[in-house]
Amino acid sequence: MTSKLEELAETAKRIAEEAGDSEELARLKKVAADLGEEAATIVRKYPLQSVLGAAVAGFLLGSMRRK
């Protein structure tokens, strides 16, 4: 599951670097949509862990920003 997210993120990054025409942009949009769907699936499967993870990430980012 995590490898699927990593694979989609890497594909999106590669396409974004190569993006120049509308066809590449369309591919990037599809990969972004797939990435969003995969993330939504994980959140549905692990709702409590997702909320706790988001809270911890927000706390850490907020702490780093204050410094």
Residue frames as qw, qx, qy, qz and C-alpha x, y, z in Angstrom:
[[0.000, 0.887, 0.462, 0.000, 0.00, 0.00, 0.00],
 [0.269, -0.841, 0.117, 0.455, 2.70, 2.47, 0.95],
 [0.456, -0.177, 0.602, 0.631, 4.76, 1.38, -2.03],
 [0.293, 0.646, 0.628, 0.320, 1.80, 2.28, -4.27],
 [0.091, -0.967, -0.171, 0.164, 1.77, 5.80, -2.81],
 [0.422, -0.619, 0.391, 0.534, 5.53, 6.11, -3.22],
 [0.472, 0.173, 0.685, 0.527, 5.30, 4.86, -6.80],
 [0.187, 0.825, 0.497, 0.191, 2.55, 7.36, -7.66],
 [0.232, -0.922, 0.021, 0.308, 4.41, 10.23, -6.00],
 [0.478, -0.382, 0.530, 0.587, 7.61, 9.39, -7.90],
 [0.396, 0.444, 0.667, 0.448, 5.69, 9.18, -11.18],
 [0.032, 0.943, 0.331, -0.008, 4.06, 12.56, -10.49],
 [0.358, -0.779, 0.229, 0.461, 7.44, 14.12, -9.72],
 [0.487, -0.093, 0.636, 0.591, 8.99, 12.73, -12.90],
 [0.286, 0.657, 0.611, 0.336, 6.08, 13.90, -15.07],
 [0.115, -0.956, -0.177, 0.203, 6.12, 17.35, -13.48],
 [0.413, -0.585, 0.394, 0.576, 9.81, 17.69, -14.33],
 [0.352, 0.073, 0.725, 0.588, 9.15, 16.65, -17.94],
 [0.254, 0.741, 0.598, -0.168, 5.86, 18.54, -18.31],
 [0.163, -0.277, 0.290, 0.901, 5.87, 20.89, -21.20],
 [0.278, -0.106, -0.569, -0.767, 2.85, 20.13, -23.33],
 [0.642, -0.201, 0.094, -0.734, -0.80, 19.49, -22.61],
 [0.851, 0.011, -0.505, -0.142, -0.40, 15.71, -22.94],
 [0.469, 0.137, -0.664, 0.566, 2.16, 15.62, -20.12],
 [0.251, -0.209, 0.340, -0.882, -0.07, 17.87, -18.04],
 [0.794, -0.128, -0.225, -0.550, -3.01, 15.50, -18.57],
 [0.761, 0.043, -0.621, 0.184, -0.84, 12.58, -17.42],
 [0.185, 0.198, -0.567, 0.778, 0.20, 14.55, -14.34],
 [0.525, -0.212, 0.112, -0.817, -3.44, 15.27, -13.50],
 [0.864, -0.078, -0.414, -0.277, -4.29, 11.56, -13.78],
 [0.608, 0.093, -0.643, 0.456, -1.41, 10.55, -11.54],
 [0.086, -0.226, 0.414, -0.878, -2.40, 13.23, -9.01],
 [0.719, -0.186, -0.098, -0.663, -5.97, 11.92, -9.05],
 [0.838, -0.007, -0.546, 0.023, -4.72, 8.36, -8.55],
 [0.355, 0.191, -0.598, 0.693, -2.54, 9.53, -5.66],
 [0.371, -0.235, 0.234, -0.867, -5.52, 11.25, -4.06],
 [0.840, -0.124, -0.297, -0.436, -7.66, 8.13, -4.44],
 [0.720, 0.075, -0.621, 0.300, -4.96, 5.96, -2.89],
 [0.089, 0.214, -0.512, 0.827, -4.59, 8.38, 0.03],
 [0.600, -0.210, 0.030, -0.771, -8.38, 8.40, 0.53],
 [0.852, -0.053, -0.497, -0.155, -8.40, 4.61, 0.56],
 [0.511, 0.110, -0.641, 0.562, -5.75, 4.53, 3.27],
 [0.190, -0.216, 0.342, -0.895, -7.62, 7.12, 5.34],
 [0.761, -0.171, -0.193, -0.595, -10.83, 5.09, 5.06],
 [0.824, -0.001, -0.559, 0.088, -9.00, 1.92, 6.08],
 [0.582, -0.199, -0.474, 0.630, -7.12, 3.53, 8.99],
 [0.070, -0.842, -0.261, -0.467, -9.18, 6.56, 10.12],
 [0.594, -0.796, -0.051, 0.105, -7.89, 6.86, 13.69],
 [0.725, -0.227, 0.214, 0.614, -4.25, 6.48, 12.69],
 [0.379, 0.539, 0.330, 0.676, -4.74, 9.03, 9.90],
 [0.235, -0.905, -0.180, -0.306, -6.23, 11.63, 12.23],
 [0.692, -0.663, 0.082, 0.274, -3.53, 11.07, 14.84],
 [0.690, 0.058, 0.282, 0.664, -0.81, 11.22, 12.17],
 [0.197, 0.721, 0.278, 0.604, -2.20, 14.48, 10.81],
 [0.436, -0.889, -0.099, -0.102, -2.38, 15.95, 14.32],
 [0.745, -0.446, 0.175, 0.465, 1.22, 15.01, 15.07],
 [0.553, 0.320, 0.319, 0.700, 2.40, 16.35, 11.71],
 [0.024, -0.854, -0.248, -0.456, 0.54, 19.62, 12.32],
 [0.593, -0.796, -0.004, 0.121, 1.99, 19.96, 15.80],
 [0.737, -0.214, 0.249, 0.591, 5.54, 19.34, 14.53],
 [0.394, 0.524, 0.327, 0.681, 5.17, 21.77, 11.62],
 [0.231, -0.909, -0.195, -0.288, 3.70, 24.39, 13.94],
 [0.693, -0.648, 0.077, 0.306, 6.55, 23.92, 16.40],
 [0.664, 0.035, 0.298, 0.685, 9.16, 24.26, 13.67],
 [0.214, 0.722, 0.338, 0.564, 7.51, 27.36, 12.26],
 [0.396, -0.907, -0.136, -0.044, 7.57, 29.17, 15.61],
 [0.717, -0.475, 0.156, 0.486, 11.33, 28.77, 15.96]]
